[in-house]
Amino acid sequence: MLFSTILFAQTENATDIITGVNESSGFTYNNFVSGNFRTQYEGRWAEGGQDDHDMYGYLRFKTKDFFHDKVTIAGSGRLSKDLDGHEPKDGAFRDILDSYDHNVNGRLYYLYADIRNPVIDKSSLRVGRQYQYSVETILFDGAKYEQQIGAIDTYAFGGLRVSQYSSTYFDTVTGGGVGVRPFVDTRTTLDYVRIISDEFIDDEIGLNLWQKIHEDLNFSGRYTVLNQLPKDCLVKLSWDKADWDASAQVSYYRFLHSMAEHSNNISPFYQILGSFKPFDLISLTGYKGLGEKFGISGGVDRRNVLDNDDENTFNRDYNRTFFSFMVNNVILQESKATFTVEYWNTEGIDHSTDIGIDYDKKIGKFDIGVGTSYSVYKYNFVGSNDLQTILDGESSKDIEQKIDVRTYYLRLKYLLTKKSDVSLRWSSEISDADPDTDIYHQLLLSYSTNF
């Protein structure tokens, strides 16, 4: 726990360190940095006496504008410590922390500087480790430049691709995009990404459209192409009527072309999950408030593998229907409860109707919650499942799919101050899985503070 103590001390003293600047210089550093620090213990237990204990520390921060209000700096990272040493290769809780050479390891999620109008007006430059959300979600070390030209928004970026799980060597990533608003209620964007690795050169293009149809009705759509082959498409229609406290949404997603290994893999576990095969997913959800104390919501999900021969353990047809009833401040003040009924119709599994309950109550500085939920499928990555071993294709036998999983949980939060709290969450899973792991317990203890 030493590393968590060090991070906590640094965070607590950060304001004091940067506050002592003489304001006669014309600039004050008082409250210069804001953010959050959280330290967390995780314990896991399974049948047969197996257990695992880890510690984490998370730090996220952002500065105020400085250098004539043109520059801000933001960062986020994590330190982890494996408290009980590496799990054996056949251990139920062996994970990626057990693949590192040391028990203490760090990850830098992002650290960048934003510069406003570095060259001309209506522009921005971001330099450092950053995420790019466009056609793909990409983490890279480099730069991104954005420029607004009248009603047109443009951007370009480039650098070295980064992965938190595997070595990317000197993979490069470049791209750009343009967004236009041809009409007041219409916006469209065209995005392009190129990734060059040792084995692949992948080009991906994405086209997005947003259209306001009516005051309360909106349409959005997306179509992507990977290496001149259609990849996927998504269309969504959403209705939101604030005056009625009601909303509804219908969406259709279709995965168009089989995918396996690429420079920016759709999943790091693709060799175990297998090639992603074409499927479509239709979802319909809705909500209606019933006064101040009650509300109802419901929905239907239908997933269909386009070719029945492509169905496997991780790629299935299913139909799910749910209905939820929400109750706020009935009988007890500062309380809320949600009752959910789900119906699953899945090939190879009996039709099932199950109930979930979540109850939350505030008592002074305490926030107490209890509940239970159900899932037809959950995935348990056990055994030798550090990513490198997975990529070597040696551990497919270690991936288990849990079926008919019932979860019970308890959560407690106590407010120490307006900006800090301690919390506890205990959960237990009971499933139709391997006898050694069909009962699984998890304990999370954390301290969080905003600064």
N, C-alpha and C positions, 0 to 999 in steps of 0.2 A: 504493500500500500504506500510505499515511500513515494513513488512517482505521482500518485494522486495528491499526496500531501504537498509536494513541491508545486504542482500545478495550481492547487488551491491557494497556497501562499502567494504565488506570483500574481494570481488573479486578484486577490484581496488587496495587494499592495500597488496594483497597476495605477489606480487613480491617484494615490499619494505620490507616486514617482513622477507623474507627468503634470501634477498640479503646481509644483513649486517653481514655475517659470515666472519671471518678473513681467507683470502686465504692462509695464511702461514701454515694452518693446512694441506695443500695439497689437499683440495677439495673445490670447489666454488659452491654456491647454486644460482648463478646468472642465471635467466631465468629457474629456476628449474622446474616450473610447467607451463604447457600449457593447453589450453582448451577453453571453450566457456561459456558465461553466457547470458541468454536471459530472459527478463521479458515481459509478454504479458497480455493485457486486452482483454477479449472476451465479447461482448454484443450481445444478440439475441432478436429478436422481432417477434411477430406473430400477425395475425388478432385478433381483440377483445381486444387489449390493453395489451396483455401478454408480459412480457419481463424478462430477466435474465442477471445478470452481475457478472462476475468472474475474478479473477486475478491469474496469474501463474508466477512462477519463476523457471527456469531450470538452473542447473549447471552441467557441465561435465569437467573433468580434467584428466590429466595424467602427472606423473613426469618423469624426465629423470632418467637414470640408476644411482643408487648409491650403496654403500657398495661394492666397487670394481667392479662396473658395473654389478652386479648380480641381483639387485632388482629394480622393478618399481611398483608404486601404481597408480591405476586408480579408478575413481568413477563417478557416475552420479545419480542425484536426482531431485526431484521436490517439491516445496511448492505451495499449492493452497489456495486461500481465496475466500469464497463466500461473495461477497460484499453486496448483498441485502438480506441476510438471506435465510432460507430454503423455497423452493417452496412448495405450498400446494400439497396434494396428487393427486389432479386432474389437476395440473398445466401442461401446455404444455412443459415446460422446466425442469421439475423435473428430476434430474440425480443423479449419485452416490454421488456427493458432498453434496447433500441434505440428505443423509442417515447418515452422520457422526455426532458425538455429538458436535463437535466444528466447527466454520467457517473456521479455519486455520488448514490445514492438510498437512502432508509430506509423500513422498514416496521415498524410497531408491531403485533405480533400480539396481545398482551394486556398490560394493566397495571391491576391492580385491588387493592382492599383488602377483606379478609374480616373481618367483625366478628361475634364470637360473642355470642349472646344480647343483641342491641342493645336489645330492648324487654322480652321475657319469656324464661323458660327454654325450652330446646329450640328455639331459633331461630337464624338466621344471616342476615346481610346482606352482599351483595357489591356494591361500587360501583366503576365504572370500565369500561374496555374489556375485554370478556369474550366467551367463546363460550357459546352455549346449545345443548345437545344434547338434543333431544326429538323432535318430529316432523321438524324440519329442523335442519341445522347452521347456526347463524346467529351472525355476529359483530356486536356492537352496543356502543355507548357508553350506559351507563345503569345500572340497578340491578336486583338480583334478591333477593327476600326468601323465605326458606324457614322453615316452621313445622311442628313435629311436634305433633300433638294426639292423644294416646293412641296408637292403632295406625294413625293416618292421617298421611301426609306430604303437605304442600301446598306450593306455591310460586307466585309471581307475579313477572313481570319486565316491563320496558319501557324504551324508549330510542330512540336514533337508529341505524338500521342502517348498518353499515360494510362496504365492499368494498375488497380490496387491488388490484382490477383496473380498476374503473370508478367513476365518480362516482355516489353515491347521493343527492346533494343533501340533502333533508330527509326521506328515507324514515323512517317510524316503524315500530317493531315492538313488539308487546305480546303477552302470553300468560300461561299459567299451567297448572297441572296438579294432580292429586291421585293419590296412591298408597295403596292399602289392602292389607292382608293378612288376608283373611277366614278363612283357615286357616293353620296353621303352615307348611305346604309350598306355599302358594299366594300369589302376589302379582300384582296388576294395577294398571296406571296408565292414566290418561286425560289426554292433553296437548292443548293448544290454542295455536295461533299465528295472529296476524293481522299482515300486513305491508301498509302503505299507501304507495304510491309515486305519482309523477305520473300514471301510466297505469293502475295496477292497485290493486285492493283484494282481497287473497287471504286466505282463511280455510282453515286446515288443522287437521284433528283426527286424532289417533293413539291407538289402543287397543292396549295391550301386555298379555301374560299370560305369567307364568312358573309352571310347575307341576313339583314334584318328584314323579315317579311312583313311584320306588323309590330305594333308597339310592344306586344308581349310574346311574339313568336320569332324565333331565330333559327337559321339553318347554318350548318358548317359541314365541310367536306374535305377529305384529304386523299391524295393518290400518289403513290411512290413507285419509282422504277429503280431497280438495282442491276447494273451492268446490262442495260438495254432490255431487261426482262421485267414485267410487272411484278411488284412485290406485294402490296396490299392496298386496300382502300377502305375508307370509313366515311359514312354519312350519318349526320345526327340532326334531329329536329327537337328543339326544346321550347317549352311554353312555361312562362313564369308570370303569374298574376298576383302581384303583391297585395292588392286590395282584397282579394279573395283568400289570401294565405294559402295559395295552391300552386302546384307546379307539376309538370309532366315532361318526360323525355323518352324518345324512341331513337334507337341507333342500330345501324347495321354495319358489321365489320366483316371483311373477307380477306383471308390470307391466300394470295393468288398463286404463288409459285413455291415449290419445295426449296428449302434452304438447309445447308449444312455448314461447312466451315467457310468463314470469310475473315477478312482482316479485323473487322469489328463484329464479333460473333453476336448473333441475336441472343444467345445464352452461353455462358462459359461452360455449361454442362451438356453441350449439344451432343458429345460423343456417347453420353449415357442416355440422354433423352431420345436420341436418334434424330434424323433429319426432320425438320419441321414440315409437315405436310399440309396441303390446302384444307382449310375449314372455314366455316362462317359462323357468326355469332349474332343473334338478334336479341336485343334487350329493350324492355319496356318498363319504366318505373314512374311512380306518381306519388304525390303527397298532398294532403289536405288538412289544414288546421281546423279544429272544431272548438272555437272560442279560445280562451287563454289557458285552459287546463288540459285539453285533449287534442290528439292528432292521429291520423291514420296514414299509412303508406303501404304500398304494395308493388309487386313487379313480377315479370316473367323473363327468364333467360333460356334461350334455346341454342345449344351448340351442336353443330353438325359437321362431322368429318366427311368431306365431299366424296371420297372413295372409301367404301367400307373396308377394303383391304389395308388401308393405312391406319386403322384403329390399333392402338397398342396400350400399354400400361399408362403412358403419359399423354395419350392423345385419344380422347373419348367423346362420344356423343352423350349429351345429357339434356334434360329439361328440368328447370327449377322454377317453382312458383312460391312466392312468400307474401305474407301479410303481417304488418306490424301495427300495434296499437300503443300510443304513447300517452302517459298520464303524468301531469305536472302538478305538484303542490296539492294533492288530494289527501285528506286525512292529516298528513304531516307536511308542514311548510318546508321549503327548501329541499324538496325531494322530487325525484322523477323516476319513472319506471317505464320500461319498454317490454312488451310481450310480442314475440315473433313466432309465427307458425310457418313452417317450410314443408313443401312437398317436392320430393326428388323422384324423377323417373329416369333410371339409368340402366343401360344395357349391361346384363350380367349381374346386377344387384337388385334385390327386391325393391319394389316401390316403397318409399318410406315417408311418413309424416312425422315431423319432429317439432319440438317446442324449445324456444330460447327465451330467457328472461334476463334482464339487466335492471338492477335497482341501485340508485345513488341517493345518498342523504348527507347534507351538510349539518354538522353539529359544532357550532363555534368555529374553531380553527381546523377542525377535522373534516375531511371529505371521505366518506365510506362508500364503497361499492361492492356488490356481489352479483354473481350471475352464472349462467350456463349457456353454452352455445353448441351447435352441431355442425359437422362438416362431413360430407360423403368422402372427400379425398383430402388427405394431407400427405406431404412428402417428408420422409425422415432420412436425412443424409447421414448414414452411419458407416463405421469402418474406416478404411483408408481413403478418406474423401478430401484430402487437401487438393487444391486445384491441379497442381502439377501431376499428381498421380492420376487424377481424372483424365487429364489431357493425354496421358500415356496409355489410357484405355485399359487400366488394370483393375478397376474397382466397380464395374457395373453391378456386380453381385451385392455391393454394399448399399445400393440405393433401394430403399423400401418405400412402398406406397401404403400409407395407413388408410384403412377403410372404416367407415362408420365410426367417426371419432366424436366422442362426447367430451367437452371441456368444461370444467368448473373453475371459477376464479374468485379471488378476493383481492380488493385493492384498498389501500389506506394512504391518505395524504395529510400531512400536518404542516400548516403554514408557520414557519419560524418567524418570518418578518414579511413585509409586503413584497419583498423581492426574492425570498428564499423559502424552500420547503424540503421536507424529507418524505419519501414515499416507499411503500412496500406493495408488491404484487406477488401473490401466490396463485399458481394454476396447476391443475391436475388433468391429464388426458387419459381417457380409457378408450381403447380401440381394438379392432379385430386385426392385430398384427402379430409379429413374432412374440412368443411368450416372454422373452427377455426384455421387450420394450413396449408391451401393450399397455403398461401403466407407467406414466411418465409425469414427473413433478418438476416444477421450476419455481425458483424464488429470485425476485429482483428487489434489491435494496438500493436506493439512490438518494443523493443530495444534490439539489439544483439551486443555483443562485443567479440572478440577473444583476448586471452592473452597468 
